[in-house]
Amino acid sequence: MRTDLPVTLDERGRVRFTAMLYVPKSETSNDYKVQINVRTTGGKPSAQVVSMRWMKAD
């Protein structure tokens, strides 16, 4: 697994990153590509998870 993958934020407020879910007391972990949309509504920031896709480890 690569640990140097960046968190990206584009001009439309889309945040993309890779997250790892580690299972305690196990030798396994799962990697996911995540996209979150960030916006301001009524002066308050909000975020919505748009996608979370499992990906194979490198």
Predicted model as a PDB file, atoms N, CA, C, CB and O in Angstrom, pLDDT in the B-factor column:
MODEL        1                                                                  
ATOM      1  N   MET A   1       0.832  -1.177   0.000  1.00 51.00           N  
ATOM      2  CA  MET A   1       0.000   0.000   0.000  1.00 51.00           C  
ATOM      3  C   MET A   1       0.879   1.245   0.000  1.00 51.00           C  
ATOM      4  CB  MET A   1      -0.948  -0.004   1.206  1.00 51.00           C  
ATOM      5  O   MET A   1       1.907   1.280   0.677  1.00 51.00           O  
ATOM      6  N   ARG A   2       0.484   2.258  -0.749  1.00 57.00           N  
ATOM      7  CA  ARG A   2       1.231   3.518  -0.800  1.00 57.00           C  
ATOM      8  C   ARG A   2       0.733   4.440   0.298  1.00 57.00           C  
ATOM      9  CB  ARG A   2       1.091   4.198  -2.190  1.00 57.00           C  
ATOM     10  O   ARG A   2      -0.473   4.586   0.497  1.00 57.00           O  
ATOM     11  N   THR A   3       1.648   5.053   0.998  1.00 61.00           N  
ATOM     12  CA  THR A   3       1.268   5.989   2.057  1.00 61.00           C  
ATOM     13  C   THR A   3       1.476   7.433   1.649  1.00 61.00           C  
ATOM     14  CB  THR A   3       2.054   5.701   3.313  1.00 61.00           C  
ATOM     15  O   THR A   3       1.205   8.342   2.433  1.00 61.00           O  
ATOM     16  N   ASP A   4       1.962   7.662   0.413  1.00 66.00           N  
ATOM     17  CA  ASP A   4       2.249   9.021  -0.031  1.00 66.00           C  
ATOM     18  C   ASP A   4       1.166   9.603  -0.940  1.00 66.00           C  
ATOM     19  CB  ASP A   4       3.567   9.047  -0.747  1.00 66.00           C  
ATOM     20  O   ASP A   4       1.392  10.626  -1.587  1.00 66.00           O  
ATOM     21  N   LEU A   5      -0.003   8.969  -0.998  1.00 71.00           N  
ATOM     22  CA  LEU A   5      -1.076   9.490  -1.832  1.00 71.00           C  
ATOM     23  C   LEU A   5      -1.644  10.759  -1.210  1.00 71.00           C  
ATOM     24  CB  LEU A   5      -2.184   8.434  -2.022  1.00 71.00           C  
ATOM     25  O   LEU A   5      -1.892  10.799  -0.005  1.00 71.00           O  
ATOM     26  N   PRO A   6      -1.854  11.797  -2.021  1.00 89.00           N  
ATOM     27  CA  PRO A   6      -2.305  13.081  -1.463  1.00 89.00           C  
ATOM     28  C   PRO A   6      -3.807  13.153  -1.240  1.00 89.00           C  
ATOM     29  CB  PRO A   6      -1.892  14.201  -2.371  1.00 89.00           C  
ATOM     30  O   PRO A   6      -4.581  12.375  -1.797  1.00 89.00           O  
ATOM     31  N   VAL A   7      -4.186  14.101  -0.417  1.00 93.00           N  
ATOM     32  CA  VAL A   7      -5.576  14.518  -0.304  1.00 93.00           C  
ATOM     33  C   VAL A   7      -5.720  15.652  -1.306  1.00 93.00           C  
ATOM     34  CB  VAL A   7      -5.970  14.962   1.187  1.00 93.00           C  
ATOM     35  O   VAL A   7      -4.930  16.596  -1.290  1.00 93.00           O  
ATOM     36  N   THR A   8      -6.721  15.571  -2.180  1.00 94.00           N  
ATOM     37  CA  THR A   8      -6.910  16.627  -3.168  1.00 94.00           C  
ATOM     38  C   THR A   8      -8.226  17.346  -2.925  1.00 94.00           C  
ATOM     39  CB  THR A   8      -6.869  16.054  -4.592  1.00 94.00           C  
ATOM     40  O   THR A   8      -9.207  16.741  -2.492  1.00 94.00           O  
ATOM     41  N   LEU A   9      -8.237  18.637  -3.208  1.00 93.00           N  
ATOM     42  CA  LEU A   9      -9.429  19.476  -3.104  1.00 93.00           C  
ATOM     43  C   LEU A   9      -9.476  20.312  -4.375  1.00 93.00           C  
ATOM     44  CB  LEU A   9      -9.408  20.386  -1.801  1.00 93.00           C  
ATOM     45  O   LEU A   9      -8.549  21.075  -4.647  1.00 93.00           O  
ATOM     46  N   ASP A  10     -10.551  20.175  -5.162  1.00 94.00           N  
ATOM     47  CA  ASP A  10     -10.633  20.963  -6.386  1.00 94.00           C  
ATOM     48  C   ASP A  10     -11.521  22.193  -6.185  1.00 94.00           C  
ATOM     49  CB  ASP A  10     -11.169  20.101  -7.540  1.00 94.00           C  
ATOM     50  O   ASP A  10     -12.087  22.396  -5.110  1.00 94.00           O  
ATOM     51  N   GLU A  11     -11.632  23.004  -7.233  1.00 94.00           N  
ATOM     52  CA  GLU A  11     -12.367  24.276  -7.138  1.00 94.00           C  
ATOM     53  C   GLU A  11     -13.868  24.085  -6.929  1.00 94.00           C  
ATOM     54  CB  GLU A  11     -12.140  25.097  -8.393  1.00 94.00           C  
ATOM     55  O   GLU A  11     -14.558  25.036  -6.564  1.00 94.00           O  
ATOM     56  N   ARG A  12     -14.380  22.896  -7.147  1.00 94.00           N  
ATOM     57  CA  ARG A  12     -15.808  22.621  -6.935  1.00 94.00           C  
ATOM     58  C   ARG A  12     -16.095  22.080  -5.537  1.00 94.00           C  
ATOM     59  CB  ARG A  12     -16.305  21.629  -7.975  1.00 94.00           C  
ATOM     60  O   ARG A  12     -17.241  21.756  -5.224  1.00 94.00           O  
ATOM     61  N   GLY A  13     -15.072  21.979  -4.698  1.00 94.00           N  
ATOM     62  CA  GLY A  13     -15.253  21.514  -3.322  1.00 94.00           C  
ATOM     63  C   GLY A  13     -15.229  20.005  -3.166  1.00 94.00           C  
ATOM     64  O   GLY A  13     -15.712  19.481  -2.163  1.00 94.00           O  
ATOM     65  N   ARG A  14     -14.680  19.302  -4.134  1.00 96.00           N  
ATOM     66  CA  ARG A  14     -14.586  17.840  -4.051  1.00 96.00           C  
ATOM     67  C   ARG A  14     -13.265  17.451  -3.402  1.00 96.00           C  
ATOM     68  CB  ARG A  14     -14.712  17.193  -5.459  1.00 96.00           C  
ATOM     69  O   ARG A  14     -12.192  17.801  -3.893  1.00 96.00           O  
ATOM     70  N   VAL A  15     -13.354  16.738  -2.313  1.00 96.00           N  
ATOM     71  CA  VAL A  15     -12.181  16.245  -1.600  1.00 96.00           C  
ATOM     72  C   VAL A  15     -12.041  14.762  -1.931  1.00 96.00           C  
ATOM     73  CB  VAL A  15     -12.302  16.483  -0.043  1.00 96.00           C  
ATOM     74  O   VAL A  15     -13.002  14.003  -1.813  1.00 96.00           O  
ATOM     75  N   ARG A  16     -10.843  14.353  -2.344  1.00 96.00           N  
ATOM     76  CA  ARG A  16     -10.589  12.948  -2.666  1.00 96.00           C  
ATOM     77  C   ARG A  16      -9.357  12.481  -1.912  1.00 96.00           C  
ATOM     78  CB  ARG A  16     -10.407  12.745  -4.196  1.00 96.00           C  
ATOM     79  O   ARG A  16      -8.356  13.192  -1.823  1.00 96.00           O  
ATOM     80  N   PHE A  17      -9.447  11.268  -1.371  1.00 94.00           N  
ATOM     81  CA  PHE A  17      -8.321  10.696  -0.629  1.00 94.00           C  
ATOM     82  C   PHE A  17      -8.495   9.193  -0.522  1.00 94.00           C  
ATOM     83  CB  PHE A  17      -8.201  11.330   0.779  1.00 94.00           C  
ATOM     84  O   PHE A  17      -9.555   8.653  -0.839  1.00 94.00           O  
ATOM     85  N   THR A  18      -7.451   8.528  -0.074  1.00 91.00           N  
ATOM     86  CA  THR A  18      -7.482   7.094   0.182  1.00 91.00           C  
ATOM     87  C   THR A  18      -7.469   6.875   1.686  1.00 91.00           C  
ATOM     88  CB  THR A  18      -6.282   6.370  -0.499  1.00 91.00           C  
ATOM     89  O   THR A  18      -6.686   7.493   2.408  1.00 91.00           O  
ATOM     90  N   ALA A  19      -8.353   5.982   2.156  1.00 91.00           N  
ATOM     91  CA  ALA A  19      -8.438   5.678   3.583  1.00 91.00           C  
ATOM     92  C   ALA A  19      -8.221   4.180   3.791  1.00 91.00           C  
ATOM     93  CB  ALA A  19      -9.811   6.124   4.170  1.00 91.00           C  
ATOM     94  O   ALA A  19      -8.595   3.366   2.947  1.00 91.00           O  
ATOM     95  N   MET A  20      -7.618   3.832   4.915  1.00 88.00           N  
ATOM     96  CA  MET A  20      -7.397   2.437   5.244  1.00 88.00           C  
ATOM     97  C   MET A  20      -8.195   2.089   6.498  1.00 88.00           C  
ATOM     98  CB  MET A  20      -5.887   2.148   5.447  1.00 88.00           C  
ATOM     99  O   MET A  20      -8.164   2.823   7.486  1.00 88.00           O  
ATOM    100  N   LEU A  21      -8.906   0.970   6.449  1.00 88.00           N  
ATOM    101  CA  LEU A  21      -9.640   0.453   7.596  1.00 88.00           C  
ATOM    102  C   LEU A  21      -8.898  -0.777   8.079  1.00 88.00           C  
ATOM    103  CB  LEU A  21     -11.135   0.122   7.237  1.00 88.00           C  
ATOM    104  O   LEU A  21      -8.814  -1.779   7.369  1.00 88.00           O  
ATOM    105  N   TYR A  22      -8.356  -0.700   9.293  1.00 86.00           N  
ATOM    106  CA  TYR A  22      -7.603  -1.810   9.869  1.00 86.00           C  
ATOM    107  C   TYR A  22      -8.512  -2.594  10.793  1.00 86.00           C  
ATOM    108  CB  TYR A  22      -6.348  -1.305  10.629  1.00 86.00           C  
ATOM    109  O   TYR A  22      -9.229  -2.009  11.605  1.00 86.00           O  
ATOM    110  N   VAL A  23      -8.491  -3.915  10.679  1.00 84.00           N  
ATOM    111  CA  VAL A  23      -9.295  -4.780  11.523  1.00 84.00           C  
ATOM    112  C   VAL A  23      -8.440  -5.210  12.710  1.00 84.00           C  
ATOM    113  CB  VAL A  23      -9.828  -6.016  10.729  1.00 84.00           C  
ATOM    114  O   VAL A  23      -7.462  -5.934  12.525  1.00 84.00           O  
ATOM    115  N   PRO A  24      -8.793  -4.773  13.951  1.00 87.00           N  
ATOM    116  CA  PRO A  24      -8.000  -5.143  15.123  1.00 87.00           C  
ATOM    117  C   PRO A  24      -7.922  -6.664  15.300  1.00 87.00           C  
ATOM    118  CB  PRO A  24      -8.591  -4.503  16.378  1.00 87.00           C  
ATOM    119  O   PRO A  24      -8.852  -7.394  14.955  1.00 87.00           O  
ATOM    120  N   LYS A  25      -6.809  -7.113  15.838  1.00 88.00           N  
ATOM    121  CA  LYS A  25      -6.547  -8.531  16.092  1.00 88.00           C  
ATOM    122  C   LYS A  25      -6.610  -9.362  14.815  1.00 88.00           C  
ATOM    123  CB  LYS A  25      -7.543  -9.072  17.106  1.00 88.00           C  
ATOM    124  O   LYS A  25      -6.930 -10.550  14.850  1.00 88.00           O  
ATOM    125  N   SER A  26      -6.308  -8.738  13.716  1.00 84.00           N  
ATOM    126  CA  SER A  26      -6.317  -9.424  12.427  1.00 84.00           C  
ATOM    127  C   SER A  26      -5.130  -8.911  11.614  1.00 84.00           C  
ATOM    128  CB  SER A  26      -7.674  -9.194  11.662  1.00 84.00           C  
ATOM    129  O   SER A  26      -4.571  -7.859  11.922  1.00 84.00           O  
ATOM    130  N   GLU A  27      -4.764  -9.626  10.618  1.00 81.00           N  
ATOM    131  CA  GLU A  27      -3.668  -9.209   9.752  1.00 81.00           C  
ATOM    132  C   GLU A  27      -4.187  -8.486   8.509  1.00 81.00           C  
ATOM    133  CB  GLU A  27      -2.827 -10.419   9.343  1.00 81.00           C  
ATOM    134  O   GLU A  27      -3.411  -8.179   7.604  1.00 81.00           O  
ATOM    135  N   THR A  28      -5.477  -8.216   8.459  1.00 83.00           N  
ATOM    136  CA  THR A  28      -6.047  -7.638   7.247  1.00 83.00           C  
ATOM    137  C   THR A  28      -6.396  -6.161   7.427  1.00 83.00           C  
ATOM    138  CB  THR A  28      -7.286  -8.415   6.835  1.00 83.00           C  
ATOM    139  O   THR A  28      -6.635  -5.672   8.531  1.00 83.00           O  
ATOM    140  N   SER A  29      -6.412  -5.493   6.300  1.00 83.00           N  
ATOM    141  CA  SER A  29      -6.891  -4.115   6.247  1.00 83.00           C  
ATOM    142  C   SER A  29      -7.563  -3.920   4.894  1.00 83.00           C  
ATOM    143  CB  SER A  29      -5.721  -3.082   6.464  1.00 83.00           C  
ATOM    144  O   SER A  29      -7.285  -4.654   3.946  1.00 83.00           O  
ATOM    145  N   ASN A  30      -8.431  -2.946   4.809  1.00 89.00           N  
ATOM    146  CA  ASN A  30      -9.136  -2.637   3.575  1.00 89.00           C  
ATOM    147  C   ASN A  30      -8.845  -1.196   3.195  1.00 89.00           C  
ATOM    148  CB  ASN A  30     -10.661  -2.875   3.723  1.00 89.00           C  
ATOM    149  O   ASN A  30      -8.856  -0.306   4.045  1.00 89.00           O  
ATOM    150  N   ASP A  31      -8.583  -0.973   1.914  1.00 90.00           N  
ATOM    151  CA  ASP A  31      -8.310   0.371   1.409  1.00 90.00           C  
ATOM    152  C   ASP A  31      -9.498   0.854   0.595  1.00 90.00           C  
ATOM    153  CB  ASP A  31      -7.017   0.393   0.555  1.00 90.00           C  
ATOM    154  O   ASP A  31     -10.101   0.087  -0.155  1.00 90.00           O  
ATOM    155  N   TYR A  32      -9.829   2.127   0.746  1.00 93.00           N  
ATOM    156  CA  TYR A  32     -10.973   2.713   0.057  1.00 93.00           C  
ATOM    157  C   TYR A  32     -10.586   4.039  -0.578  1.00 93.00           C  
ATOM    158  CB  TYR A  32     -12.147   2.908   1.024  1.00 93.00           C  
ATOM    159  O   TYR A  32      -9.809   4.805  -0.008  1.00 93.00           O  
ATOM    160  N   LYS A  33     -11.131   4.310  -1.765  1.00 94.00           N  
ATOM    161  CA  LYS A  33     -11.045   5.632  -2.374  1.00 94.00           C  
ATOM    162  C   LYS A  33     -12.304   6.369  -1.954  1.00 94.00           C  
ATOM    163  CB  LYS A  33     -10.900   5.559  -3.954  1.00 94.00           C  
ATOM    164  O   LYS A  33     -13.414   5.877  -2.154  1.00 94.00           O  
ATOM    165  N   VAL A  34     -12.132   7.550  -1.372  1.00 96.00           N  
ATOM    166  CA  VAL A  34     -13.255   8.299  -0.812  1.00 96.00           C  
ATOM    167  C   VAL A  34     -13.369   9.646  -1.509  1.00 96.00           C  
ATOM    168  CB  VAL A  34     -13.087   8.491   0.716  1.00 96.00           C  
ATOM    169  O   VAL A  34     -12.365  10.304  -1.781  1.00 96.00           O  
ATOM    170  N   GLN A  35     -14.613  10.052  -1.797  1.00 97.00           N  
ATOM    171  CA  GLN A  35     -14.873  11.400  -2.299  1.00 97.00           C  
ATOM    172  C   GLN A  35     -15.933  12.038  -1.421  1.00 97.00           C  
ATOM    173  CB  GLN A  35     -15.323  11.378  -3.795  1.00 97.00           C  
ATOM    174  O   GLN A  35     -16.980  11.450  -1.154  1.00 97.00           O  
ATOM    175  N   ILE A  36     -15.642  13.255  -0.979  1.00 97.00           N  
ATOM    176  CA  ILE A  36     -16.554  14.036  -0.142  1.00 97.00           C  
ATOM    177  C   ILE A  36     -16.742  15.390  -0.815  1.00 97.00           C  
ATOM    178  CB  ILE A  36     -16.004  14.197   1.330  1.00 97.00           C  
ATOM    179  O   ILE A  36     -15.772  16.007  -1.255  1.00 97.00           O  
ATOM    180  N   ASN A  37     -17.982  15.850  -0.894  1.00 97.00           N  
ATOM    181  CA  ASN A  37     -18.260  17.188  -1.407  1.00 97.00           C  
ATOM    182  C   ASN A  37     -18.445  18.138  -0.237  1.00 97.00           C  
ATOM    183  CB  ASN A  37     -19.515  17.189  -2.321  1.00 97.00           C  
ATOM    184  O   ASN A  37     -19.241  17.877   0.665  1.00 97.00           O  
ATOM    185  N   VAL A  38     -17.706  19.241  -0.253  1.00 96.00           N  
ATOM    186  CA  VAL A  38     -17.763  20.250   0.805  1.00 96.00           C  
ATOM    187  C   VAL A  38     -18.404  21.501   0.213  1.00 96.00           C  
ATOM    188  CB  VAL A  38     -16.330  20.561   1.391  1.00 96.00           C  
ATOM    189  O   VAL A  38     -18.065  21.915  -0.895  1.00 96.00           O  
ATOM    190  N   ARG A  39     -19.332  22.100   0.957  1.00 94.00           N  
ATOM    191  CA  ARG A  39     -19.972  23.331   0.494  1.00 94.00           C  
ATOM    192  C   ARG A  39     -20.448  24.149   1.684  1.00 94.00           C  
ATOM    193  CB  ARG A  39     -21.153  23.015  -0.449  1.00 94.00           C  
ATOM    194  O   ARG A  39     -20.439  23.683   2.823  1.00 94.00           O  
ATOM    195  N   THR A  40     -20.855  25.356   1.403  1.00 92.00           N  
ATOM    196  CA  THR A  40     -21.402  26.237   2.417  1.00 92.00           C  
ATOM    197  C   THR A  40     -22.857  26.503   2.076  1.00 92.00           C  
ATOM    198  CB  THR A  40     -20.594  27.562   2.516  1.00 92.00           C  
ATOM    199  O   THR A  40     -23.174  26.941   0.970  1.00 92.00           O  
ATOM    200  N   THR A  41     -23.741  26.237   3.030  1.00 88.00           N  
ATOM    201  CA  THR A  41     -25.162  26.480   2.844  1.00 88.00           C  
ATOM    202  C   THR A  41     -25.651  27.364   3.980  1.00 88.00           C  
ATOM    203  CB  THR A  41     -25.962  25.146   2.787  1.00 88.00           C  
ATOM    204  O   THR A  41     -25.559  26.987   5.148  1.00 88.00           O  
ATOM    205  N   GLY A  42     -26.166  28.531   3.642  1.00 92.00           N  
ATOM    206  CA  GLY A  42     -26.644  29.442   4.676  1.00 92.00           C  
ATOM    207  C   GLY A  42     -25.543  29.901   5.608  1.00 92.00           C  
ATOM    208  O   GLY A  42     -25.794  30.173   6.782  1.00 92.00           O  
ATOM    209  N   GLY A  43     -24.326  29.988   5.098  1.00 94.00           N  
ATOM    210  CA  GLY A  43     -23.194  30.419   5.908  1.00 94.00           C  
ATOM    211  C   GLY A  43     -22.583  29.337   6.773  1.00 94.00           C  
ATOM    212  O   GLY A  43     -21.643  29.602   7.522  1.00 94.00           O  
ATOM    213  N   LYS A  44     -23.103  28.115   6.683  1.00 96.00           N  
ATOM    214  CA  LYS A  44     -22.579  27.010   7.488  1.00 96.00           C  
ATOM    215  C   LYS A  44     -21.931  25.972   6.572  1.00 96.00           C  
ATOM    216  CB  LYS A  44     -23.709  26.359   8.341  1.00 96.00           C  
ATOM    217  O   LYS A  44     -22.513  25.582   5.560  1.00 96.00           O  
ATOM    218  N   PRO A  45     -20.725  25.527   6.930  1.00 94.00           N  
ATOM    219  CA  PRO A  45     -20.078  24.497   6.111  1.00 94.00           C  
ATOM    220  C   PRO A  45     -20.748  23.140   6.316  1.00 94.00           C  
ATOM    221  CB  PRO A  45     -18.578  24.404   6.449  1.00 94.00           C  
ATOM    222  O   PRO A  45     -21.208  22.819   7.412  1.00 94.00           O  
ATOM    223  N   SER A  46     -20.794  22.361   5.260  1.00 96.00           N  
ATOM    224  CA  SER A  46     -21.328  20.999   5.352  1.00 96.00           C  
ATOM    225  C   SER A  46     -20.525  20.105   4.419  1.00 96.00           C  
ATOM    226  CB  SER A  46     -22.852  20.957   4.992  1.00 96.00           C  
ATOM    227  O   SER A  46     -19.851  20.586   3.509  1.00 96.00           O  
ATOM    228  N   ALA A  47     -20.601  18.812   4.653  1.00 95.00           N  
ATOM    229  CA  ALA A  47     -19.897  17.841   3.828  1.00 95.00           C  
ATOM    230  C   ALA A  47     -20.806  16.646   3.596  1.00 95.00           C  
ATOM    231  CB  ALA A  47     -18.563  17.403   4.490  1.00 95.00           C  
ATOM    232  O   ALA A  47     -21.597  16.271   4.461  1.00 95.00           O  
ATOM    233  N   GLN A  48     -20.682  16.056   2.417  1.00 95.00           N  
ATOM    234  CA  GLN A  48     -21.477  14.888   2.065  1.00 95.00           C  
ATOM    235  C   GLN A  48     -20.556  13.841   1.453  1.00 95.00           C  
ATOM    236  CB  GLN A  48     -22.628  15.265   1.082  1.00 95.00           C  
ATOM    237  O   GLN A  48     -19.796  14.141   0.532  1.00 95.00           O  
ATOM    238  N   VAL A  49     -20.619  12.613   1.961  1.00 96.00           N  
ATOM    239  CA  VAL A  49     -19.846  11.520   1.369  1.00 96.00           C  
ATOM    240  C   VAL A  49     -20.541  11.129   0.074  1.00 96.00           C  
ATOM    241  CB  VAL A  49     -19.720  10.288   2.352  1.00 96.00           C  
ATOM    242  O   VAL A  49     -21.700  10.715   0.084  1.00 96.00           O  
ATOM    243  N   VAL A  50     -19.827  11.262  -1.042  1.00 96.00           N  
ATOM    244  CA  VAL A  50     -20.371  10.975  -2.355  1.00 96.00           C  
ATOM    245  C   VAL A  50     -20.082   9.530  -2.759  1.00 96.00           C  
ATOM    246  CB  VAL A  50     -19.797  11.942  -3.389  1.00 96.00           C  
ATOM    247  O   VAL A  50     -20.957   8.843  -3.287  1.00 96.00           O  
ATOM    248  N   SER A  51     -18.860   9.075  -2.511  1.00 97.00           N  
ATOM    249  CA  SER A  51     -18.531   7.694  -2.843  1.00 97.00           C  
ATOM    250  C   SER A  51     -17.424   7.190  -1.927  1.00 97.00           C  
ATOM    251  CB  SER A  51     -18.109   7.572  -4.322  1.00 97.00           C  
ATOM    252  O   SER A  51     -16.590   7.939  -1.420  1.00 97.00           O  
ATOM    253  N   MET A  52     -17.470   5.867  -1.747  1.00 95.00           N  
ATOM    254  CA  MET A  52     -16.459   5.163  -0.957  1.00 95.00           C  
ATOM    255  C   MET A  52     -16.306   3.802  -1.621  1.00 95.00           C  
ATOM    256  CB  MET A  52     -16.867   5.037   0.589  1.00 95.00           C  
ATOM    257  O   MET A  52     -17.150   2.922  -1.455  1.00 95.00           O  
ATOM    258  N   ARG A  53     -15.223   3.638  -2.373  1.00 95.00           N  
ATOM    259  CA  ARG A  53     -15.027   2.433  -3.174  1.00 95.00           C  
ATOM    260  C   ARG A  53     -13.833   1.642  -2.683  1.00 95.00           C  
ATOM    261  CB  ARG A  53     -14.846   2.790  -4.641  1.00 95.00           C  
ATOM    262  O   ARG A  53     -12.758   2.193  -2.448  1.00 95.00           O  
ATOM    263  N   TRP A  54     -14.035   0.336  -2.529  1.00 93.00           N  
ATOM    264  CA  TRP A  54     -12.964  -0.567  -2.137  1.00 93.00           C  
ATOM    265  C   TRP A  54     -11.954  -0.642  -3.269  1.00 93.00           C  
ATOM    266  CB  TRP A  54     -13.515  -1.976  -1.788  1.00 93.00           C  
ATOM    267  O   TRP A  54     -12.325  -0.684  -4.442  1.00 93.00           O  
ATOM    268  N   MET A  55     -10.683  -0.657  -2.915  1.00 88.00           N  
ATOM    269  CA  MET A  55      -9.640  -0.793  -3.922  1.00 88.00           C  
ATOM    270  C   MET A  55      -8.649  -1.861  -3.494  1.00 88.00           C  
ATOM    271  CB  MET A  55      -8.923   0.548  -4.154  1.00 88.00           C  
ATOM    272  O   MET A  55      -8.413  -2.078  -2.306  1.00 88.00           O  
ATOM    273  N   LYS A  56      -8.086  -2.511  -4.475  1.00 77.00           N  
ATOM    274  CA  LYS A  56      -7.084  -3.547  -4.212  1.00 77.00           C  
ATOM    275  C   LYS A  56      -5.804  -2.896  -3.712  1.00 77.00           C  
ATOM    276  CB  LYS A  56      -6.804  -4.390  -5.485  1.00 77.00           C  
ATOM    277  O   LYS A  56      -5.416  -1.827  -4.182  1.00 77.00           O  
ATOM    278  N   ALA A  57      -5.156  -3.543  -2.762  1.00 65.00           N  
ATOM    279  CA  ALA A  57      -3.870  -3.051  -2.265  1.00 65.00           C  
ATOM    280  C   ALA A  57      -2.812  -3.260  -3.332  1.00 65.00           C  
ATOM    281  CB  ALA A  57      -3.466  -3.765  -0.945  1.00 65.00           C  
ATOM    282  O   ALA A  57      -2.845  -4.242  -4.074  1.00 65.00           O  
ATOM    283  N   ASP A  58      -1.862  -2.315  -3.404  1.00 60.00           N  
ATOM    284  CA  ASP A  58      -0.771  -2.413  -4.399  1.00 60.00           C  
ATOM    285  C   ASP A  58       0.228  -3.465  -4.011  1.00 60.00           C  
ATOM    286  CB  ASP A  58      -0.060  -1.074  -4.564  1.00 60.00           C  
ATOM    287  O   ASP A  58       1.205  -3.683  -4.727  1.00 60.00           O  
TER     288      ASP A  58                                                      
ENDMDL                                                                          
END                                                                             
